[in-house]
Amino acid sequence: MAFVYIENEDKSLTAEDAIYGKINVSYPFSEIVLTKEMQRLSGISQNGFSQLEFKELEQNDRLSHSVGSFYVMSLFLKRLEEILKNYNIELSKDDKDIALCSMLLHDIGHGPFSHSLELVTNYSHEKRTTDILLGDTEVNRVITRLFGKQKVKKIASFIAEINDKDEIGKDSFTKLLNNLVSYQLDADRIDYLLRDSHYVGIASAIDLKRIISNLNVVVNNNQEYELLIDRRGLASIENVLLQRYQMYRDVYLSPISVLGDSIFEKIIERYRNSTVLHSIPVSPSFKMLVSDPRVSNLSDFLKMKDEDFKKSFKILADNNLDLIMAYLCDFNNIDDYILIKNDISIDKIKILNEQIEQLEFNNRQNKDISKRLKNIEKIIYEEEQPIEEFDDVKFQNLVEKIIIGEKDIDSNVNPNTIRFVLKIGTEYKFKDLSFVPNKKTRNN
């Protein structure tokens, strides 16, 4: 399900979440969620091309994950406060605000298809997050107004580990909180494992309550605070590690997911190197990624959503100018690749190469016959003389059949229509033809 929420009178938000039920996002964090940069994440899929194999993942968006991670972090912090009371230490409001904001904003730099896009742009979402948080954006202005300018940089440093020259004392537990944001057992990881397994239908053995109840803090030899898990919670941690391994093996790095990433790269590369395809009306976001793979203009990047690319894939899949591009963009064809994944042999590779060569040949033939049919069209419509002599043998080899006449919706036959059905599966149609001899040739 998409991220659904209601705004309350106290300016908080109540979100309906597929994993935790109702999540309350208190003010001022609710104001961050409502910024356009955060709301954009509802149109960014959490799992990229894994959705080709697991259709339910289409409902799994980055905004829901961000709010879910925020919720898990709030549970961690509540437990941490209880533990620190034993040391007569109070967790400061500043520390809690930084940790919660970091978790809420940690994925704001993701683009369409999440990690899949990073393979094309060669620019990490962590760096993009820093660009967004420190740039001329609504979310930057909101955080600055709510928490102060220095907090913005500190939040960015938690997420992307940028250099922050401001010294922070040990009493602020910077390392301790950072581990809750990004570590082997952090709020981000707990949420995405619970969330992703839910949508793919894999039963999760992760017991969040048990993990939190067994969370503890110890002071090491350097007088620094470190997180640890009591022995009673050892099985819970093993379940997290085991499920992470299984999700990478069966979902994130499944053959279809990896092939989807590879095909995405090939589509962008082929479009970039083509001159014919540039006449096809794909989305501005698609064209931007082709012309500037890093998408260096931040405002252009923030306009990008999954749907822009899905629409472009469909348009390119229906094109007749480049059949290989049409084949690549029809992601239903991914099964053709999967058929050979368990039997990669020389023979299989030869067959695949032959299929590709045939597709290239058909593409060239299609362009050739289209050119010749346009020549015929000129002769018929504009009554011009042929530009070149037509090769009748070649025509017969390329045309499956010619259909004269066409029925309308009332089953009336229009005799002034000719449709050429080509052997490569495409059609070419002339409409509203009138077979009246030209005055110049009527007496011939």
C-alpha positions in Angstrom: 0.0 0.0 0.0 1.1 3.6 -0.6 1.9 5.8 2.3 -1.4 6.9 3.8 -1.8 9.4 6.7 -4.1 11.9 8.3 -3.1 15.3 9.8 -4.1 15.8 13.4 -5.1 19.1 15.2 -1.8 19.0 17.1 0.1 19.1 13.8 1.1 15.5 14.2 0.5 12.8 11.5 -1.1 9.4 12.0 0.2 7.0 9.3 -1.4 3.7 8.4 1.5 1.3 8.0 1.4 -2.3 6.6 4.0 -3.5 9.2 3.3 -1.7 12.5 -0.3 -0.5 12.1 -0.8 3.1 13.2 2.4 5.2 13.5 2.2 8.6 15.2 4.7 11.1 13.7 4.8 14.0 16.2 5.4 17.6 15.5 7.9 18.9 14.3 9.0 15.7 12.5 5.6 15.7 10.8 6.5 18.9 9.1 9.5 17.3 7.6 7.4 14.4 6.2 5.2 16.9 4.4 8.0 18.6 2.5 7.9 18.0 -1.2 11.3 16.2 -1.2 9.9 13.7 1.3 6.5 13.3 -0.4 8.3 12.5 -3.6 9.5 9.3 -2.0 6.0 7.9 -2.3 6.7 7.6 -6.0 10.0 5.8 -5.6 9.9 2.0 -5.3 11.8 0.5 -2.4 13.1 -2.6 -4.3 13.9 -1.5 -7.8 13.6 -4.3 -10.4 12.9 -7.0 -7.8 9.3 -6.1 -8.5 9.6 -7.8 -11.9 9.5 -11.1 -9.9 7.6 -10.1 -6.8 4.7 -7.9 -8.1 3.6 -7.0 -4.5 6.8 -5.0 -4.2 5.3 -2.3 -6.4 3.4 -1.2 -3.3 6.6 -0.9 -1.3 7.7 2.7 -1.5 10.6 4.7 0.1 8.4 7.0 2.1 6.7 4.2 4.0 10.1 2.7 4.7 11.5 6.1 5.9 8.6 6.6 8.3 8.8 3.0 9.4 12.5 3.4 10.2 11.7 6.6 12.1 9.2 4.5 14.2 11.8 1.8 15.0 14.3 4.5 15.9 11.8 6.0 18.4 11.5 2.6 20.0 15.3 2.2 20.2 15.6 5.7 21.8 12.9 4.9 24.4 14.8 1.8 25.4 18.1 3.7 25.4 16.7 6.3 27.8 15.7 3.6 30.2 19.1 2.1 30.2 21.0 5.4 30.6 19.0 6.1 33.7 21.1 3.4 35.4 24.1 5.6 34.7 22.2 8.7 35.9 22.5 10.1 32.4 19.7 11.8 30.5 19.6 11.6 26.7 19.4 15.2 25.5 16.7 16.5 23.3 19.2 17.5 20.7 20.6 14.0 20.5 17.2 12.5 20.1 16.2 15.1 17.4 19.3 14.4 15.4 18.8 10.6 15.6 15.1 10.8 14.6 15.7 13.3 11.8 18.6 11.2 10.4 16.4 8.1 10.3 13.5 10.0 8.7 15.7 11.5 6.0 18.2 8.7 5.4 16.7 7.7 2.0 15.7 11.1 0.7 18.4 10.9 -1.9 17.0 7.9 -3.7 15.9 8.1 -7.3 13.6 6.0 -9.5 14.1 2.3 -8.8 16.2 3.1 -5.8 19.6 1.3 -5.9 19.1 0.4 -9.6 19.5 4.0 -10.6 22.8 4.3 -8.8 24.3 1.7 -11.2 23.4 4.2 -14.1 24.3 7.4 -12.4 27.4 6.1 -10.5 26.3 8.5 -7.8 25.3 7.2 -4.4 22.0 8.1 -2.7 23.9 9.1 0.4 25.8 11.8 -1.6 22.5 12.9 -3.1 20.9 13.0 0.3 23.7 15.4 1.4 23.1 17.5 -1.7 19.4 17.7 -0.9 19.8 18.5 2.8 22.5 21.1 2.3 21.0 22.5 -1.0 18.4 25.1 -1.8 15.4 22.8 -0.9 12.2 23.0 1.1 13.4 20.3 3.5 16.6 22.3 4.2 14.6 25.4 5.0 12.2 23.5 7.2 14.9 21.8 9.2 16.8 25.0 9.6 13.7 26.8 10.9 12.8 24.0 13.3 16.2 22.9 14.6 18.8 25.5 13.5 21.4 25.6 10.6 24.0 23.6 12.5 21.6 20.7 13.0 21.2 20.3 9.2 24.9 19.6 8.7 24.9 17.3 11.8 22.0 15.3 10.4 23.8 15.0 7.0 26.9 13.8 8.8 25.0 11.0 10.5 23.6 9.8 7.2 26.5 10.3 4.7 29.4 10.5 7.1 30.5 13.9 5.7 33.2 15.7 7.5 31.8 17.7 10.4 34.4 19.9 12.1 32.2 20.7 15.1 33.5 18.8 18.0 30.9 17.0 20.0 31.6 15.8 23.5 31.4 12.2 24.6 28.3 13.0 26.7 26.3 13.4 23.5 26.8 9.7 22.6 27.5 10.5 19.0 29.0 7.1 18.2 26.3 5.3 20.1 23.5 7.1 18.2 25.3 6.7 14.9 25.2 3.0 15.4 21.4 3.1 15.7 21.3 5.0 12.4 23.8 2.9 10.4 25.3 -0.3 11.7 24.9 -4.1 11.6 21.8 -3.7 13.8 20.2 -0.4 13.0 16.6 0.9 12.6 17.0 1.1 8.8 18.0 -2.5 8.4 15.3 -3.8 10.9 12.6 -2.0 9.0 13.5 -2.9 5.5 13.9 -6.6 6.4 10.5 -6.7 8.0 8.9 -4.6 5.3 10.4 -6.3 2.2 9.7 -9.8 3.5 6.1 -8.8 4.2 5.6 -7.8 0.6 7.3 -10.8 -1.0 5.4 -13.2 1.3 8.4 -14.5 3.2 7.6 -15.2 6.9 9.9 -13.1 9.1 11.5 -14.5 12.2 12.6 -11.1 13.4 11.2 -10.3 16.8 11.5 -6.5 17.1 10.2 -6.4 20.7 12.7 -9.0 21.9 15.6 -7.2 20.2 14.7 -3.9 21.9 14.1 -5.5 25.3 17.6 -7.1 25.2 19.3 -3.9 24.0 21.9 -2.7 26.5 24.8 -0.2 26.8 28.3 -0.8 28.2 31.3 1.6 28.8 34.4 0.3 27.0 38.0 0.8 28.0 38.1 4.2 26.2 35.2 5.4 28.3 32.9 5.3 25.3 29.4 4.0 25.3 28.7 1.0 23.1 25.6 -0.9 22.3 25.3 -4.6 23.0 22.7 -7.3 23.1 22.2 -9.5 26.2 22.8 -13.2 25.7 19.0 -13.8 25.9 18.6 -11.9 22.7 21.3 -13.7 20.8 18.8 -15.8 18.8 17.0 -12.6 17.7 20.2 -11.2 16.3 20.9 -14.5 14.5 17.4 -14.3 12.9 18.2 -10.8 11.6 21.5 -11.9 10.1 20.0 -15.1 8.6 17.0 -13.2 7.1 19.3 -10.6 5.6 21.3 -13.4 3.9 18.1 -15.0 2.6 16.6 -11.7 1.3 19.8 -11.0 -0.6 19.9 -14.5 -2.0 16.3 -14.8 -3.0 15.1 -11.3 -3.6 17.7 -8.5 -3.9 20.2 -10.5 -6.0 17.8 -12.9 -7.6 18.5 -13.6 -11.3 15.5 -11.5 -12.4 16.5 -8.6 -10.2 20.0 -8.6 -11.5 18.9 -8.9 -15.1 16.4 -6.1 -14.6 19.2 -3.8 -13.5 21.3 -4.9 -16.5 18.5 -4.3 -19.0 17.8 -0.9 -17.5 21.5 0.1 -18.1 21.3 -1.3 -21.7 18.1 0.7 -22.4 19.7 4.0 -21.3 22.9 3.2 -23.2 21.0 2.2 -26.4 18.8 5.3 -26.4 21.9 7.5 -25.8 23.7 6.0 -28.8 20.7 6.1 -31.1 19.6 9.0 -33.4 16.4 7.3 -34.6 14.9 6.9 -31.1 15.3 10.5 -30.1 12.1 11.4 -32.1 10.0 9.2 -29.8 8.2 11.2 -27.1 9.6 9.7 -23.9 9.4 11.5 -20.5 11.6 14.5 -19.7 13.1 12.5 -16.8 14.1 9.7 -19.1 15.8 12.1 -21.5 17.5 13.9 -18.6 19.1 10.7 -17.4 20.3 9.9 -20.9 21.8 13.3 -21.5 23.3 13.7 -18.0 23.8 10.3 -16.3 24.8 12.0 -13.0 21.7 14.2 -13.2 23.8 17.1 -11.8 20.9 19.5 -11.7 19.2 18.8 -8.3 15.8 20.2 -9.3 15.8 17.9 -12.3 16.6 14.9 -10.1 13.8 15.8 -7.6 11.3 15.6 -10.4 12.1 12.0 -11.2 9.8 9.2 -10.2 9.3 5.5 -11.1 6.2 6.2 -13.2 8.1 8.5 -15.6 10.3 5.7 -16.6 7.6 3.0 -16.7 5.6 5.2 -19.1 8.8 5.7 -21.2 9.5 1.9 -21.2 5.9 1.3 -22.5 6.3 3.9 -25.3 9.6 2.4 -26.4 8.3 -1.1 -26.2 5.6 -0.1 -28.7 8.0 1.6 -31.2 8.7 0.2 -34.7 11.9 2.2 -35.3 14.2 0.0 -33.2 12.9 -3.6 -32.5 15.8 -4.4 -30.2 14.9 -1.4 -28.0 11.2 -2.5 -28.1 12.3 -6.0 -27.0 14.4 -4.7 -24.1 11.7 -2.3 -22.9 9.0 -5.0 -22.8 10.1 -6.5 -19.4 7.8 -9.5 -20.0 10.6 -10.7 -22.2 12.8 -11.2 -19.2 11.7 -14.8 -19.1 13.6 -15.4 -22.3 16.8 -14.7 -20.4 15.8 -16.8 -17.4 15.2 -19.8 -19.6 18.9 -20.1 -20.2 20.2 -19.1 -16.7 20.4 -22.7 -15.5 22.1 -24.0 -18.6 24.7 -21.6 -19.7 26.5 -23.5 -22.5 28.2 -22.6 -25.8 25.2 -23.9 -27.7 22.8 -21.7 -25.7 25.0 -18.7 -26.2 25.1 -19.4 -30.0 21.3 -19.6 -30.1 20.9 -16.4 -28.2 23.4 -14.6 -30.5 21.5 -16.0 -33.5 18.3 -14.6 -32.1 19.9 -11.2 -31.6 21.3 -11.2 -35.1 17.9 -12.1 -36.5 16.3 -9.3 -34.6 18.9 -6.9 -36.0 18.2 -8.2 -39.5 14.5 -7.8 -39.0 15.0 -4.3 -37.8 17.0 -3.4 -40.9 14.4 -5.1 -43.1 11.6 -3.3 -41.3 13.3 0.1 -42.0 13.9 -0.9 -45.6 10.3 -2.0 -46.3 8.9 1.1 -44.5 11.0 3.3 -46.7 9.6 1.5 -49.8 6.0 1.6 -48.6 6.3 5.3 -48.0 7.5 5.6 -51.6 4.3 3.8 -52.7 2.3 6.1 -50.5 3.8 9.1 -52.3 2.9 7.7 -55.6 -0.7 6.9 -54.5 -1.4 10.1 -52.6 0.7 12.6 -54.4 0.6 11.0 -57.8 4.4 11.2 -58.2 6.6 9.0 -60.3 8.6 6.3 -58.4 11.9 7.6 -57.0 13.4 4.2 -57.5 12.4 0.9 -59.2 10.7 -1.4 -56.7 12.1 -4.9 -56.3 9.2 -7.2 -56.7 11.0 -10.3 -55.4 12.1 -8.5 -52.3 8.6 -7.1 -51.7 7.2 -10.7 -51.8 9.8 -11.9 -49.4 8.9 -9.2 -46.9 5.1 -8.9 -47.2 3.0 -11.7 -45.8 -0.3 -10.5 -47.3 -2.2 -7.5 -48.6 -5.7 -6.8 -47.3 -7.9 -4.5 -49.4 -10.9 -3.0 -47.6 -11.6 -2.6 -43.9 -14.7 -3.0 -41.7 -15.8 -0.1 -39.6 -17.6 -0.4 -36.2 -20.9 -0.9 -38.1 -19.4 -3.7 -40.2 -19.5 -1.6 -43.3 -16.6 -2.3 -45.6 -14.5 0.6 -46.7 -12.9 -0.5 -50.0 -10.5 2.5 -50.0 -8.1 1.0 -47.5 -5.0 -1.1 -48.1 -3.1 -2.9 -45.3 0.2 -4.5 -45.8 1.0 -7.3 -43.2 4.8 -7.8 -43.0 6.4 -11.1 -42.3 8.2 -9.5 -39.3 4.9 -9.0 -37.6 4.2 -5.3 -38.2 1.6 -3.6 -40.4 1.5 -0.6 -42.7 -1.8 0.9 -43.7 -3.0 3.4 -46.3 -6.5 5.0 -45.6 -9.1 6.7 -47.7 -7.6 5.9 -51.1 -9.5 6.8 -54.2 -8.5 4.7 -57.2 -9.5 7.4 -59.9 -6.9 7.7 -62.7 -4.9 10.9 -62.8 -6.2 13.3 -65.4 -2.8 13.3 -67.0 -2.9 9.5 -67.5 -6.6 8.9 -67.9 -6.4 8.4 -71.7 -3.2 6.3 -71.6 
